[in-house]
Amino acid sequence: MARRPHAAAFRRKSSGPPGTRERESGRATPPLRAADEWRALALIAAAVFAVFARALPYPLLRSWDDGRFILDNPDVQQPSVAALMRILGDQHFEAYHPLHLLSYWLDVPWFGPTPAVVHGISLVLWIVALCCLYVALRSLAITAWPAVLGTLACGIHPVQVEAVVWATGRKDVLALLFASASLLFHLRAGSAWDRMAWLSRGAYVLALLSKTTTLPLPLVLIAIDVLGRRVPSRQALLRQAPSFAFAAAASFGTLSIWREHTMLRTNVGDASLAPLRIAQTLGHQLLTAIWPARTAPMYPTAQVIATEPMPFVAVASWIALCVVALLRGARLAAAGLISFGLLMVPVSNLVPMYFPLQDRYLSLPLAALGLALAGGLMAVPAAERRGLSIIASLAIVALGLRAAEYTGAWQSNSRLWGHAASTQPDADYAWLKLGEVRRDAGELEGAISAYQTAVHVAPLRKLAHAALFEAVALRDERIAQRSPSQARQFAQRYYENLGSVSGLQDLAGVLLHNGYTRAVELPLQVIIARENLPDSALEKIARAQLREGRRSLARFYVASMRERTKDPELDALLHEFSFRVLP
């Protein structure tokens, strides 16, 4: 294969398509007319609109950050110099993503937090981002249809539903937009210091200010230069020197913010488990990219320290594909596969994150897999490319249909968390969020059921116990028609005293005095478990409660006994209706 010309030869000489450039196979790429290019871009826009348009009227989701980012944020709703200074100068919501917040000035101040407008702007920005990605792929001498397929493989994948349909997901939209623009400007640069090169670095900084998961982008550009464009490695490194300085500063700032706001997990192992966390994380995301059947906004925390075999198989397969692509001369495919791993580094749980697994962590790395797909199609002989392109097209249609289906899960708070809990039943946070939205909607029975499951999934999580307590206390208040509510106050006290038997005893007395006949069972059950009370003691307490006329509390103690009581009067209580608060 002939050596590629110097990087300066890749600068666009005109606005026409890059069809006259040489492909990886060494044969000339047939040129496309400008009208054909516009048709390709129109096809991308139409496909994206068809997949995501049904979500335009969906309401903003207060239960999933839309409240604090948009609905309750005066800096977003009321533009001013003071608001601009606060957005640029302060941390917001455990992160520094000022462009994310500033992007809402495009719509929220002028139209209010109108769902159709907010979702519409996100969709338009997403289409623009994908158009930039398509043009960048064409700038790598990839023909039109493989470039369209690579772009759509990224753009209408089901994990992108969270980025496009969730209003707060606009940070991922901006990240792809500026990252694609940075790649495009870089490919049009003739040297390390010309205007296009600095535009590329400027777009990279904007990407960092939108979402810091774009940190590895300079490494991606090096991989594309060295493998896909045959630029000498030293020259490729030199071009990225200024960007490395930006990345170092952003990395230090991000870690500092995470530590300050306790955004790093401490219950998924120390540094010795980092290889396991990385393998499970990377494997999970690869499997999700290939088979997105169980996409959800939340996954079990402990999954990153599991030893499930399939993630290991996925990682081994990915490494094998990288090697095969390099050995067979599919250099662009190899660059895309390697770039996927590079873009996964910030979310690999090398430093364990508060939410170790999220679909949106895959949003930007999918662009690298799109490059791998397009580059792989370009590497095969023309006689085989048509058949493989048909198979790839059918797979992408299936992805689009799955994404359109998953979009329906985001049409309301209750539907979203119902989907999350049913899809990922071991994710305690999903059950907590489901309980929260049911509680706020006044569905206390459903909230209690969700919180009971959260306690069962994560029995050591104090927040789950406190949330269950609050829902049961609210139910007691509704039955007794008590006002004003003290449920949250008592729940906070319960949370603080979960490790103290004496504190729980005091709380139980207060609850009993105030008529919280079911909520009192929760601290009592914790006391029974901690004190390991024998059946004889429980039976004695049950008799005392029955004499005092507290049948429900007497029933609770009888039901807590390990063996069935021989006292007929107490045993009869078990046949009465019992509202069990813990599983």
Backbone torsions as a table, in degrees:
resi	resn	phi	psi	omega
1	MET	NA	132.2	-177.8
2	ALA	-68.8	145.3	179.8
3	ARG	-69.6	137.7	-179.1
4	ARG	-69.2	153.5	177.4
5	PRO	-68.3	170.7	177.9
6	HIS	-55.8	154.6	-175.7
7	ALA	-56.1	-27.5	-179.0
8	ALA	-62.3	-24.3	-179.7
9	ALA	-69.3	-13.0	-177.5
10	PHE	-89.7	-2.5	178.0
11	ARG	-67.6	139.6	179.4
12	ARG	-69.5	127.8	179.0
13	LYS	-90.3	-17.4	-179.8
14	SER	-153.1	179.9	179.8
15	SER	-84.0	-0.2	-179.3
16	GLY	-73.0	172.4	-178.0
17	PRO	-70.3	157.1	-178.5
18	PRO	-83.7	33.2	-172.4
19	GLY	-73.4	-18.5	-177.8
20	THR	-85.0	-4.0	179.9
21	ARG	-75.3	165.3	-179.1
22	GLU	-85.2	137.5	177.2
23	ARG	-86.6	174.8	178.5
24	GLU	-58.8	-32.6	-178.1
25	SER	-74.5	-10.4	178.3
26	GLY	93.0	-8.6	179.9
27	ARG	-91.1	154.2	-177.5
28	ALA	-71.6	140.7	176.8
29	THR	-86.6	124.9	-179.7
30	PRO	-59.9	131.8	-178.9
31	PRO	-69.1	147.6	174.9
32	LEU	-108.2	145.2	174.1
33	ARG	-72.2	158.0	179.3
34	ALA	-58.6	-35.6	179.6
35	ALA	-63.7	-35.9	178.0
36	ASP	-67.3	-38.3	177.2
37	GLU	-63.1	-42.3	179.2
38	TRP	-65.5	-34.1	176.5
39	ARG	-66.0	-38.1	177.6
40	ALA	-63.7	-43.0	178.7
41	LEU	-65.9	-38.0	178.2
42	ALA	-65.5	-36.5	178.0
43	LEU	-64.1	-43.1	178.2
44	ILE	-60.7	-47.6	-179.0
45	ALA	-62.1	-41.7	-178.4
46	ALA	-66.4	-41.2	179.9
47	ALA	-64.3	-43.5	-179.6
48	VAL	-65.1	-43.4	179.2
49	PHE	-62.8	-41.4	-178.8
50	ALA	-62.4	-35.2	-177.6
51	VAL	-75.6	-42.3	-169.3
52	PHE	-105.1	-7.4	-172.0
53	ALA	-64.0	-29.3	-178.0
54	ARG	-62.4	-19.3	-177.2
55	ALA	-86.7	-4.6	-176.0
56	LEU	-55.8	-42.1	-179.8
57	PRO	-84.6	-1.2	-177.2
58	TYR	-61.8	140.0	-179.9
59	PRO	-69.5	158.6	172.9
60	LEU	-69.2	147.1	-172.0
61	LEU	-101.5	97.2	-179.6
62	ARG	-62.6	-30.4	-177.6
63	SER	-72.8	-11.5	-175.5
64	TRP	-131.4	56.9	169.8
65	ASP	78.0	-13.6	178.1
66	ASP	-63.8	-25.2	177.4
67	GLY	-65.4	-57.7	-174.7
68	ARG	-74.0	-30.6	179.8
69	PHE	-78.0	-35.1	-170.4
70	ILE	-125.2	-61.5	-169.1
71	LEU	-64.7	-34.5	-177.2
72	ASP	-111.7	18.3	-174.4
73	ASN	-107.9	102.8	-178.3
74	PRO	-64.8	-28.5	179.4
75	ASP	-66.3	-28.5	176.9
76	VAL	-81.1	-38.5	-173.5
77	GLN	-82.8	-23.1	-175.7
78	GLN	-129.2	89.8	-179.8
79	PRO	-62.1	137.3	177.1
80	SER	-164.8	166.7	176.9
81	VAL	-63.0	-40.6	179.5
82	ALA	-63.1	-41.8	178.1
83	ALA	-64.5	-40.3	177.9
84	LEU	-61.0	-43.5	179.9
85	MET	-64.5	-37.8	178.5
86	ARG	-67.5	-41.9	-179.1
87	ILE	-65.6	-41.8	-178.0
88	LEU	-78.9	-28.2	-171.0
89	GLY	-100.4	-12.9	-174.7
90	ASP	-120.7	159.7	168.4
91	GLN	-78.2	147.2	177.9
92	HIS	-136.4	125.1	173.6
93	PHE	56.5	53.2	174.9
94	GLU	59.7	29.1	-180.0
95	ALA	-160.2	167.3	172.6
96	TYR	-123.7	91.1	179.7
97	HIS	-129.4	66.6	-172.4
98	PRO	-61.6	-35.0	-178.9
99	LEU	-66.9	-29.7	176.2
100	HIS	-59.2	-50.4	-179.7
101	LEU	-68.0	-40.1	-179.2
102	LEU	-64.9	-27.0	-178.7
103	SER	-63.1	-24.6	180.0
104	TYR	-74.1	-12.1	173.4
105	TRP	-68.9	-11.8	175.3
106	LEU	-69.8	-23.8	-171.4
107	ASP	-138.5	-48.3	-169.5
108	VAL	-60.1	-46.9	-177.3
109	PRO	-64.7	-27.3	-172.4
110	TRP	-95.2	-29.3	-177.8
111	PHE	-119.9	3.2	-173.4
112	GLY	72.1	175.5	178.2
113	PRO	-74.9	56.2	-179.9
114	THR	-74.6	118.8	-173.9
115	PRO	-53.7	-46.3	-176.3
116	ALA	-61.4	-35.7	-179.6
117	VAL	-74.2	-47.1	-178.7
118	VAL	-62.1	-47.9	178.5
119	HIS	-65.7	-35.4	-179.6
120	GLY	-64.5	-42.6	178.1
121	ILE	-64.2	-42.1	177.7
122	SER	-60.8	-40.8	-179.7
123	LEU	-66.2	-41.8	178.2
124	VAL	-62.7	-45.4	178.8
125	LEU	-62.0	-36.8	178.8
126	TRP	-65.3	-41.8	178.2
127	ILE	-63.9	-41.9	177.6
128	VAL	-62.5	-41.8	178.8
129	ALA	-60.3	-43.2	-179.3
130	LEU	-70.1	-33.6	175.1
131	CYS	-63.7	-39.8	175.5
132	CYS	-62.8	-41.4	179.0
133	LEU	-63.6	-42.1	178.9
134	TYR	-60.9	-47.8	-179.3
135	VAL	-62.5	-37.0	177.4
136	ALA	-64.0	-41.7	177.6
137	LEU	-64.1	-39.3	176.8
138	ARG	-64.9	-32.5	178.5
139	SER	-69.3	-14.1	174.6
140	LEU	-92.9	19.4	178.2
141	ALA	64.6	29.8	173.2
142	ILE	-89.8	133.4	-178.7
143	THR	-68.0	169.2	-166.5
144	ALA	-62.8	-51.1	-172.9
145	TRP	-67.9	-44.7	172.9
146	PRO	-57.6	-36.3	178.4
147	ALA	-66.5	-39.3	176.5
148	VAL	-63.2	-44.8	-179.4
149	LEU	-63.4	-44.0	178.5
150	GLY	-61.7	-39.5	179.7
151	THR	-67.1	-44.8	-178.4
152	LEU	-72.3	-29.9	175.9
153	ALA	-58.8	-33.7	174.9
154	CYS	-81.8	-44.2	-165.6
155	GLY	-78.6	-28.0	-178.2
156	ILE	-117.8	21.5	174.5
157	HIS	-68.2	144.8	-178.2
158	PRO	-56.3	-30.5	-180.0
159	VAL	-67.0	-18.7	179.8
160	GLN	-77.8	-8.4	175.9
161	VAL	-57.0	-42.6	-179.2
162	GLU	-62.9	-38.5	-179.4
163	ALA	-68.4	-40.8	-171.4
164	VAL	-90.6	-40.8	-172.6
165	VAL	-85.9	-31.9	178.4
166	TRP	-80.6	121.9	-175.2
167	ALA	-58.9	-41.2	179.4
168	THR	-70.9	-14.7	177.7
169	GLY	-73.0	3.4	-179.5
170	ARG	-59.9	-23.5	177.7
171	LYS	-60.6	-35.3	177.4
172	ASP	-71.8	-34.9	175.8
173	VAL	-61.7	-47.6	179.7
174	LEU	-65.3	-37.3	179.8
175	ALA	-60.7	-45.6	178.9
176	LEU	-68.1	-38.4	180.0
177	LEU	-59.9	-52.8	-176.3
178	PHE	-74.2	-32.0	176.6
179	ALA	-66.2	-42.1	178.1
180	SER	-65.5	-40.2	177.6
181	ALA	-64.0	-40.7	177.7
182	SER	-61.2	-43.4	178.0
183	LEU	-63.0	-44.3	-178.4
184	LEU	-63.0	-47.2	178.4
185	PHE	-61.9	-39.6	-180.0
186	HIS	-61.9	-41.8	-178.9
187	LEU	-68.6	-22.5	179.6
188	ARG	-93.1	-3.5	-179.2
189	ALA	-76.3	141.8	178.1
190	GLY	-97.3	-16.4	178.5
191	SER	-152.2	178.6	-178.0
192	ALA	-74.3	-14.3	-170.3
193	TRP	-128.9	12.2	179.9
194	ASP	-82.2	-178.2	-173.5
195	ARG	-61.7	-42.5	-179.3
196	MET	-64.5	-37.3	178.7
197	ALA	-63.1	-41.1	179.8
198	TRP	-74.3	-31.4	172.9
199	LEU	-63.4	-38.6	177.2
200	SER	-61.4	-43.8	178.9
201	ARG	-67.3	-37.8	177.5
202	GLY	-62.6	-41.9	177.3
203	ALA	-64.7	-34.1	177.4
204	TYR	-64.4	-42.5	177.4
205	VAL	-62.9	-41.6	177.3
206	LEU	-62.6	-37.0	176.7
207	ALA	-63.7	-42.0	178.1
208	LEU	-62.9	-37.6	-179.8
209	LEU	-75.8	-9.9	175.0
210	SER	-93.5	-42.2	178.6
211	LYS	-164.5	128.7	-172.7
212	THR	-77.5	-3.2	174.4
213	THR	-69.4	-6.9	175.6
214	THR	-81.6	4.8	-177.4
215	LEU	-49.9	-44.0	-174.2
216	PRO	-77.3	6.1	-175.7
217	LEU	-54.2	-41.1	177.1
218	PRO	-57.6	-36.8	177.2
219	LEU	-66.6	-35.7	176.4
220	VAL	-63.4	-43.2	179.5
221	LEU	-63.9	-36.3	176.7
222	ILE	-65.1	-44.5	179.6
223	ALA	-60.6	-42.4	179.1
224	ILE	-66.9	-41.0	179.0
225	ASP	-63.0	-51.0	-173.4
226	VAL	-70.8	-45.9	-175.6
227	LEU	-85.9	-45.7	-173.7
228	GLY	-87.1	-27.4	-174.9
229	ARG	-117.8	-2.2	178.7
230	ARG	58.3	34.1	172.6
231	VAL	-76.8	136.0	177.6
232	PRO	-54.9	140.4	-174.1
233	SER	-60.2	-38.7	-179.9
234	ARG	-62.7	-42.4	179.5
235	GLN	-66.8	-39.4	179.2
236	ALA	-64.1	-40.3	178.1
237	LEU	-65.0	-42.4	-178.9
238	LEU	-60.5	-39.8	-179.0
239	ARG	-61.2	-29.6	-175.7
240	GLN	-96.2	3.2	-177.7
241	ALA	-55.5	-48.9	178.5
242	PRO	-61.3	-37.6	-180.0
243	SER	-66.4	-34.0	177.1
244	PHE	-62.0	-35.9	177.8
245	ALA	-64.9	-43.5	176.8
246	PHE	-61.4	-42.4	-177.6
247	ALA	-64.7	-39.9	-180.0
248	ALA	-62.7	-44.4	179.5
249	ALA	-64.2	-42.7	-179.5
250	ALA	-66.5	-37.4	179.4
251	SER	-63.7	-45.8	179.6
252	PHE	-62.2	-44.4	-179.7
253	GLY	-64.9	-40.0	-179.1
254	THR	-64.7	-47.3	179.7
255	LEU	-62.7	-37.7	178.8
256	SER	-63.8	-43.4	179.8
257	ILE	-65.1	-43.2	-179.7
258	TRP	-61.4	-44.3	179.7
259	ARG	-65.7	-39.5	-178.8
260	GLU	-63.4	-35.5	-175.5
261	HIS	-105.0	17.6	177.5
262	THR	52.6	47.4	179.4
263	MET	-95.2	5.6	177.6
264	LEU	-106.0	132.7	-177.1
265	ARG	-79.0	145.0	178.2
266	THR	-118.1	1.6	-176.5
267	ASN	-112.1	19.7	176.6
268	VAL	-123.4	35.3	173.7
269	GLY	91.7	158.4	179.1
270	ASP	-91.3	-161.1	-176.3
271	ALA	-61.4	-27.8	-178.4
272	SER	-65.6	-23.2	179.1
273	LEU	-95.7	6.2	-179.3
274	ALA	-58.3	-44.0	178.3
275	PRO	-59.1	-39.8	178.5
276	LEU	-65.4	-45.0	179.5
277	ARG	-60.3	-43.0	-178.6
278	ILE	-64.2	-45.9	-178.6
279	ALA	-63.4	-44.1	-179.4
280	GLN	-67.9	-38.6	179.2
281	THR	-65.8	-50.9	-178.5
282	LEU	-62.9	-41.6	178.6
283	GLY	-63.7	-43.3	178.2
284	HIS	-58.7	-45.8	-177.5
285	GLN	-69.2	-35.9	176.0
286	LEU	-64.4	-44.1	179.0
287	LEU	-64.2	-38.7	177.9
288	THR	-66.0	-38.0	178.6
289	ALA	-64.3	-37.9	-176.6
290	ILE	-82.6	-40.2	-174.5
291	TRP	-136.1	80.4	-174.6
292	PRO	-82.8	59.3	-176.3
293	ALA	-86.9	-19.2	-174.4
294	ARG	-127.5	40.4	178.3
295	THR	-63.4	143.7	-177.8
296	ALA	-162.4	155.6	178.0
297	PRO	-73.0	-9.5	-175.8
298	MET	-146.0	142.4	178.9
299	TYR	-130.2	160.9	178.3
300	PRO	-60.2	134.5	-178.6
301	THR	-62.1	-43.3	-173.9
302	ALA	-74.4	-1.8	-177.6
303	GLN	-62.6	-27.1	-177.0
304	VAL	-77.1	-10.0	175.1
305	ILE	-117.4	18.8	173.7
306	ALA	-79.6	171.8	177.4
307	THR	-122.2	42.6	177.6
308	GLU	-64.6	137.0	-174.6
309	PRO	-73.5	-34.1	-173.4
310	MET	-60.9	-41.4	175.8
311	PRO	-59.2	-37.2	177.1
312	PHE	-65.1	-39.8	177.7
313	VAL	-62.9	-41.5	-180.0
314	ALA	-63.2	-42.8	179.9
315	VAL	-65.6	-44.0	178.8
316	ALA	-61.3	-40.2	179.1
317	SER	-65.6	-40.6	178.4
318	TRP	-62.1	-45.0	178.5
319	ILE	-61.6	-43.0	179.3
320	ALA	-61.8	-41.1	178.6
321	LEU	-63.8	-39.1	176.7
322	CYS	-58.5	-46.6	-178.2
323	VAL	-65.1	-45.6	-179.1
324	VAL	-62.2	-43.2	179.7
325	ALA	-60.5	-41.1	179.2
326	LEU	-67.4	-43.3	-177.5
327	LEU	-67.7	-32.6	-178.0
328	ARG	-90.2	3.0	177.1
329	GLY	79.2	12.5	176.4
330	ALA	-83.1	74.0	-167.5
331	ARG	-69.6	-38.2	177.8
332	LEU	-68.3	-38.8	176.5
333	ALA	-62.2	-42.7	178.0
334	ALA	-63.3	-41.0	178.2
335	ALA	-61.1	-41.1	178.9
336	GLY	-66.3	-42.9	179.7
337	LEU	-64.5	-44.2	178.7
338	ILE	-65.9	-38.8	179.4
339	SER	-63.2	-33.0	175.5
340	PHE	-58.5	-48.1	178.4
341	GLY	-61.8	-38.8	179.9
342	LEU	-65.0	-43.2	-178.7
343	LEU	-71.4	-17.3	177.3
344	MET	-83.5	-12.3	-174.4
345	VAL	-56.3	-47.3	-177.7
346	PRO	-63.6	-23.1	-177.7
347	VAL	-114.7	24.2	-176.3
348	SER	-86.1	-4.2	-176.9
349	ASN	66.2	23.6	164.9
350	LEU	-56.0	-46.1	164.7
351	VAL	-104.6	108.6	-170.5
352	PRO	-62.0	129.4	-177.2
353	MET	-91.8	162.6	-177.8
354	TYR	-61.7	-44.9	171.7
355	PHE	-106.8	95.6	-171.3
356	PRO	-62.9	-33.0	-178.4
357	LEU	-126.9	129.2	176.0
358	GLN	-145.4	144.0	176.6
359	ASP	-61.1	-37.7	-174.8
360	ARG	-67.7	-17.2	174.9
361	TYR	-64.6	-19.9	-178.7
362	LEU	-90.5	-7.0	-172.2
363	SER	-58.1	-54.8	-178.6
364	LEU	-73.7	-43.6	177.5
365	PRO	-57.0	-24.0	177.2
366	LEU	-63.7	-27.1	175.9
367	ALA	-63.2	-36.3	176.8
368	ALA	-67.0	-39.7	176.7
369	LEU	-66.8	-32.0	173.8
370	GLY	-62.7	-41.4	174.8
371	LEU	-62.4	-41.4	179.2
372	ALA	-62.1	-41.7	179.0
373	LEU	-63.6	-50.0	-179.4
374	ALA	-62.6	-43.0	179.0
375	GLY	-65.8	-36.4	177.6
376	GLY	-64.7	-41.4	177.4
377	LEU	-63.9	-36.5	179.8
378	MET	-69.9	-23.7	-174.8
379	ALA	-82.3	-18.3	-178.3
380	VAL	-86.0	154.6	177.8
381	PRO	-58.1	151.7	-176.6
382	ALA	-58.7	-32.9	-178.4
383	ALA	-65.1	-30.7	-178.8
384	GLU	-93.5	-18.2	-172.6
385	ARG	-65.1	-36.6	-177.3
386	ARG	-61.5	-47.7	-180.0
387	GLY	-63.9	-42.6	178.5
388	LEU	-66.0	-35.0	178.7
389	SER	-65.9	-36.7	177.8
390	ILE	-65.2	-43.3	178.5
391	ILE	-62.9	-44.6	179.2
392	ALA	-63.1	-38.0	179.6
393	SER	-63.5	-43.9	179.3
394	LEU	-63.7	-39.5	178.4
395	ALA	-63.5	-39.0	-179.1
396	ILE	-72.4	-34.3	173.1
397	VAL	-61.0	-42.0	178.1
398	ALA	-63.2	-40.1	176.8
399	LEU	-61.1	-43.1	179.9
400	GLY	-63.1	-41.2	178.3
401	LEU	-64.6	-40.9	177.9
402	ARG	-65.0	-39.8	178.4
403	ALA	-64.6	-41.8	178.8
404	ALA	-62.6	-38.7	177.5
405	GLU	-65.2	-45.8	-177.8
406	TYR	-66.0	-28.3	178.0
407	THR	-55.5	-33.5	-179.4
408	GLY	-63.3	-23.1	179.7
409	ALA	-69.7	-14.6	-175.7
410	TRP	-99.0	14.8	-175.2
411	GLN	-81.5	-8.9	175.7
412	SER	-162.6	162.4	178.9
413	ASN	-61.0	-47.8	-176.3
414	SER	-66.5	-38.1	180.0
415	ARG	-68.4	-39.1	-179.5
416	LEU	-61.4	-48.9	-175.2
417	TRP	-80.5	-23.8	170.3
418	GLY	-64.8	-41.5	176.3
419	HIS	-64.0	-44.6	-178.2
420	ALA	-61.9	-44.0	-177.8
421	ALA	-68.2	-36.9	-179.7
422	SER	-76.7	-32.3	-179.7
423	THR	-78.9	-37.4	-179.9
424	GLN	-124.3	73.3	-173.5
425	PRO	-65.2	-14.9	178.1
426	ASP	-92.6	3.9	179.9
427	ALA	-90.4	99.9	-176.1
428	ASP	-61.9	-33.3	-179.1
429	TYR	-65.4	-34.2	177.3
430	ALA	-62.8	-42.0	178.0
431	TRP	-66.9	-37.0	176.8
432	LEU	-62.3	-44.0	179.3
433	LYS	-67.3	-37.0	176.7
434	LEU	-63.8	-43.6	176.3
435	GLY	-61.1	-39.1	-179.1
436	GLU	-63.2	-47.2	-176.9
437	VAL	-70.4	-33.3	175.8
438	ARG	-68.2	-41.8	178.1
439	ARG	-60.5	-46.8	-178.4
440	ASP	-66.5	-24.8	177.3
441	ALA	-87.0	0.7	179.8
442	GLY	83.7	6.8	179.0
443	GLU	-88.9	74.7	-170.5
444	LEU	-69.5	-35.1	178.4
445	GLU	-63.1	-45.5	178.5
446	GLY	-65.9	-36.8	177.8
447	ALA	-63.8	-44.1	179.9
448	ILE	-62.0	-40.9	178.9
449	SER	-62.0	-42.9	179.5
450	ALA	-65.7	-42.3	-179.9
451	TYR	-67.8	-34.6	175.8
452	GLN	-59.9	-41.9	178.0
453	THR	-65.7	-39.3	178.2
454	ALA	-61.2	-40.6	177.7
455	VAL	-65.2	-39.4	179.6
456	HIS	-66.0	-40.8	-178.7
457	VAL	-71.1	-40.3	-177.5
458	ALA	-130.6	76.7	-173.5
459	PRO	-65.1	-18.9	-179.5
460	LEU	-94.0	-1.3	-177.8
461	ARG	-84.8	109.8	-175.9
462	LYS	-62.5	-33.8	-178.9
463	LEU	-61.8	-36.8	179.0
464	ALA	-65.2	-42.4	178.5
465	HIS	-63.4	-43.7	-178.7
466	ALA	-66.5	-38.6	178.9
467	ALA	-64.8	-41.9	176.6
468	LEU	-61.8	-43.3	179.4
469	PHE	-58.7	-45.8	-177.4
470	GLU	-62.4	-42.2	-179.4
471	ALA	-64.6	-40.6	178.5
472	VAL	-67.0	-40.1	178.2
473	ALA	-64.2	-39.4	176.4
474	LEU	-62.7	-37.4	177.7
475	ARG	-65.6	-41.5	176.2
476	ASP	-59.7	-42.9	-179.2
477	GLU	-65.3	-37.8	179.1
478	ARG	-65.5	-43.2	-179.7
479	ILE	-63.4	-42.7	-177.8
480	ALA	-86.6	-3.8	-178.4
481	GLN	55.4	47.6	-179.9
482	ARG	-86.4	142.3	176.8
483	SER	-157.3	139.3	-0.4
484	PRO	-77.1	165.3	-176.2
485	SER	-74.5	138.0	173.0
486	GLN	-116.5	11.6	-174.0
487	ALA	-60.1	-45.3	-176.9
488	ARG	-68.2	-38.4	178.3
489	GLN	-61.5	-45.7	178.9
490	PHE	-67.8	-35.1	178.6
491	ALA	-64.0	-39.5	176.9
492	GLN	-63.7	-41.0	178.5
493	ARG	-65.8	-39.1	177.4
494	TYR	-62.7	-44.4	179.3
495	TYR	-59.1	-44.5	-176.4
496	GLU	-71.1	-23.0	-174.7
497	ASN	-108.5	12.0	-178.1
498	LEU	-61.0	-24.4	178.4
499	GLY	-95.7	4.9	-175.6
500	SER	-124.9	114.3	178.9
501	VAL	-63.5	-43.8	-178.9
502	SER	-64.3	-38.9	178.0
503	GLY	-64.5	-39.4	178.0
504	LEU	-68.2	-36.4	177.6
505	GLN	-63.7	-43.3	177.6
506	ASP	-62.3	-43.6	179.6
507	LEU	-63.4	-40.7	179.0
508	ALA	-60.3	-40.0	177.9
509	GLY	-62.4	-42.8	179.2
510	VAL	-64.9	-43.5	-179.6
511	LEU	-63.0	-43.0	-179.9
512	LEU	-64.1	-39.9	179.2
513	HIS	-64.5	-32.9	-177.0
514	ASN	-94.1	4.2	173.2
515	GLY	85.0	20.5	176.8
516	TYR	-86.4	80.0	-167.0
517	THR	-71.6	-24.3	177.7
518	ARG	-100.8	-38.4	-179.9
519	ALA	-61.1	-30.4	-179.0
520	VAL	-63.7	-23.2	-178.2
521	GLU	-66.9	-27.6	-176.5
522	LEU	-67.8	-53.4	176.4
523	PRO	-62.5	-33.8	179.2
524	LEU	-65.6	-38.4	179.5
525	GLN	-67.2	-37.3	176.7
526	VAL	-64.8	-40.5	178.8
527	ILE	-62.3	-45.8	-179.9
528	ILE	-59.2	-43.5	-179.6
529	ALA	-66.1	-40.4	-177.5
530	ARG	-72.8	-39.3	-176.9
531	GLU	-83.7	-13.6	-179.5
532	ASN	53.2	51.0	-176.5
533	LEU	-65.4	135.4	177.8
534	PRO	-73.1	163.8	-179.0
535	ASP	-60.5	-33.9	-179.1
536	SER	-62.7	-40.2	178.7
537	ALA	-68.0	-41.5	179.4
538	LEU	-63.6	-40.3	179.2
539	GLU	-65.2	-39.3	179.2
540	LYS	-63.9	-43.3	179.3
541	ILE	-65.8	-38.7	-179.9
542	ALA	-61.7	-42.4	178.2
543	ARG	-61.8	-42.0	-179.7
544	ALA	-62.4	-42.7	-180.0
545	GLN	-66.4	-35.3	179.5
546	LEU	-67.7	-39.1	177.0
547	ARG	-63.8	-31.5	179.7
548	GLU	-81.3	-2.2	178.5
549	GLY	86.0	12.7	-179.2
550	ARG	-99.1	79.0	-174.9
551	ARG	-65.0	-41.0	-177.2
552	SER	-65.1	-38.0	179.6
553	LEU	-72.3	-37.0	175.5
554	ALA	-62.3	-41.6	178.2
555	ARG	-61.4	-39.4	179.6
556	PHE	-59.0	-46.0	-178.7
557	TYR	-68.3	-37.3	178.0
558	VAL	-64.8	-42.7	-179.7
559	ALA	-67.3	-21.7	-179.9
560	SER	-82.4	-9.3	-179.3
561	MET	-71.8	146.1	-179.9
562	ARG	-73.5	-40.5	178.2
563	GLU	-108.4	153.6	-179.1
564	ARG	-72.4	135.7	-177.7
565	THR	-67.9	150.1	176.7
566	LYS	-95.1	-3.3	178.1
567	ASP	-79.0	115.3	-176.6
568	PRO	-58.5	-39.1	-177.0
569	GLU	-66.2	-42.0	178.8
570	LEU	-71.7	-38.3	-179.1
571	ASP	-63.7	-31.2	179.7
572	ALA	-63.9	-26.0	179.6
573	LEU	-62.7	-30.5	-176.9
574	LEU	-67.8	-18.6	-180.0
575	HIS	-88.2	-6.6	177.0
576	GLU	-85.0	161.8	178.2
577	PHE	-60.5	132.5	179.3
578	SER	-130.1	125.3	177.7
579	PHE	-92.9	98.5	-175.8
580	ARG	-80.2	127.0	-175.3
581	VAL	-96.2	-20.8	177.6
582	LEU	-120.5	145.4	-178.8
583	PRO	-70.6	NA	NA
